[in-house]
Amino acid sequence: MHQNDFALPRSLAANERLHALIPGGAHTYAKGDDQYPEDLAPVISHGRGAEVWDVDGNRYVEYGSGLRSVSLGHAHPRVLEAVRRELDRGSNFVRPSIVEVAAAERFLATVPTADMVKFAKNGSDVTTAAVRLARAVTGRARVAICADQPFFSVDDWFIGTTPMAAGIPDAINELTVTFPYGDLAATEELLTRYRDEVACLILEPAGHSEPPEGYLAGLRELADRHGCLLVFDEMITGLRWSEAGAQGLYGVVPDLSTFGKALGNGFAVSALAGRRDLMEHGGLRHPHERVFLLSTTHGAETHSLAAAMAVLGTYVEEGITARLHTLGERLAAGVREAAATAGVADHVVVRGRASNLVFGTLDEKLRPSQEYRTLFLRQLLASGVLAPSFVVSSALTDADIEQTVEAVAAACAVYRTALDAGDPTPWLGGRPVRPVFRRLV
């Protein structure tokens, strides 16, 4: 089929059914069909390894699987075996399961910078618990978040800072302040301006570029000096940077940290970890006022904790983090070579740590462009590559990487033609993709 004729009629019909019943047509905004070219948002039937199939029967090499959560590939045998073993034993009880202590022991052995851990189902629950705990132990109301990072929680303390702040009172928004990544002087100025008011600094310890030399250690010192907690959001960096996350790689220990995504390989499990003296405020063995830290009916679902243990074991025993980096480096090199060959090396750019690659699409004046992103995604889809990012899973094969690079080469040729024409519109197939965070639909 010619790329311009590529169509997904069954997915289109399924998307209509989704929108009729589910606000936004998806349970995560980043999975919405507005993130894909018009009428080319595949609805997935099933997946195995690094491949997925849509309801139209098309096969794709998939990147960013499960919004970075499925890092071992779909239906990973070791994870499924662990899950199946628990399914026959019951999933939830009126008292803790022995699986809970086994999972805690495995997690803390893998992330030895923490003393205690509490599990939940999603990232927002644990980041919000970290914020609540920081406020409780410091007696301070303000939260300082890294301004350059896209997401921390669905809860009001964060969403109130985004363009989608409808329904959140200004009084709550005023309690969240921001600091720039990599700038210790600006962060110190913020902490001085709000002296004795900031409960915690919360940030992803690393992103699409490496932390400046001494930056994380400098934040540690600032937090200590100003009496606030340092919280690392390791949703993405956890396991992908090292088995113990960015804190394990860079050797800077936060007071609290949060994990999720890769931890369950698609099964719902997240974790709040940290110092014993802090975490015990949410327990029963302390003399302080009680903190309602985390209390979730499904947080200790046995099969999800079994999945987490299998994931942690697989990462440690099979060197998965190193494999993710090797695969990412191979992919990045291939994409950059294909872009250079097509004459668009300045327009199709790959960024980030090899285990967490994203791409940028720039227009004729080297400005980020949603129109050119739409063109690029459309061409990749037609070549059998589903890639809102280039975040790899360990299930990718050499053949998958080769197919991806060939798809990128074909897309870059069209990209060059559009740049020469000074207008990508004929290659969009409809409206451009849109940013997730925007005030109006």
Summary of the structure (lengths in Angstrom):
residues: 441
radius of gyration: 22.3
end to end distance: 32.9
largest distance: 70.7
contacts: 1492
relative contact order: 0.15
helix: 45%
strand: 15%
